[in-house]
Amino acid sequence: MLHVMVMWIVGLIVLLGSIFLAISGKYLIAGCVLLAWTVAEEVVSSIRRRKLYAKFRDKFPTSDDVARSLDREEIRRLRDDEGKARAVHQVRRDVPGMPLVEAAKLVDKL
């Protein structure tokens, strides 16, 4: 979580620096700085997602393993009473790191 805060703070500094550059008339440099930051942030975010997914897969190799770890009756009740989105939200809360698509498929399967 700390790295997310650090990325947010650095992003804010980059944005303020780019605004200063734009005000100074250095539009091209400001644009390049913002573009470079956007690419760097996306790469870091992608690496973080892959690590989180690998950790999730180590713990739950199959969707059946995930299903066994859940209160299936509660998830079914949420799906039927409050909607699929609420049930998917609960699954992802109960199983941190579970991708949205997999959680939706699991809710459909239950």
N, C-alpha and C positions, 0 to 999 in steps of 0.2 A: 504494500500500500504506500510505503514511503516513496518508491520510485515513481508512482503516479503523481504524487504531490510535487516531487522534484520536476517532473516533466511539465506539469501545469505551471509552476513558477518560471521555469526556463522559457516556456512558451509565451508567458506574459511579458517577460523581459524582451524576447525577440519581437513581439508585437509592438511594444513601446519603442524599441530601437528603430523598427521599420517606420513607425509613424514619424519619429524624429527625422529619419532620412528623407521621407517623403516631404515633410515640411521644409527641409533644407534644399529641396529641389532634386534630390538624387533618387528619382522614381525607379530607375532600372535596378539600382543596387537594392532598394527597399523591396522590390518585387522578387529579386533573386534570393534575398535573405528569407522572405516569407515562403517561397517555393522550397528552398533547401530545408527549412524547418518542417514544413508539411511532410516532405518525403522522409526525413529522419524520424519524425514522430510516428509515421505509419509503419516504418520498419521496426521500430521498438515495440509498437503495439502488436504487430504481427508475431514477433518473437515471443512476447508475453502470452498471447493467445495460444500459440503452439505448445509452450511449456505447460500451461494450465490444462490443455486438452490431453497432453501426454500423462500428466499426473492423474487426471480423471480416468483415462484408459487403464493405467496401472492398477487403479483401485477397482474399476468396474470394466472388465474386458468385454462383456456382452450386455445387451439391453436387459436380458433376463436377470443378470446380477444386480442391475439398478432396480428393477421391479421388485426383487426380493427385499431390497433395503427400504422400500417405501411402505407406507400405510396405504395399501391399494384401495381399500374400502373408502378411505377419506378422499383419495384422489378421484375415485369414481363419483362420489357424492358431490365434490366440488365441480367436476365436469358437468354432471347432470343438473345441478341446482344453480350454479353460478356461472357456468360457461367454460369452454375449453381454455380460454386465455387465463382465467383464474387458476385452473388446475395446472396448466403449464408453469405458471408463476410459482406455485407451491412446490412442484417437482424440482424446479431449479433452485428454490430456496433450500429444500431438503438435501439436494445433491449439488453442492457447489462445483462449478466448473463444467456442468453438463451443457452442451451446446443446445441452443434454442430448437433447432430442427429435430434433434434426437429426442428432446423432451416432448415436443408436439407429437412425434410418431409414437412415443411411449404412451402418452395420454390416449391417443386413438386406439392403441392396441389393448389397453386395459379394459 
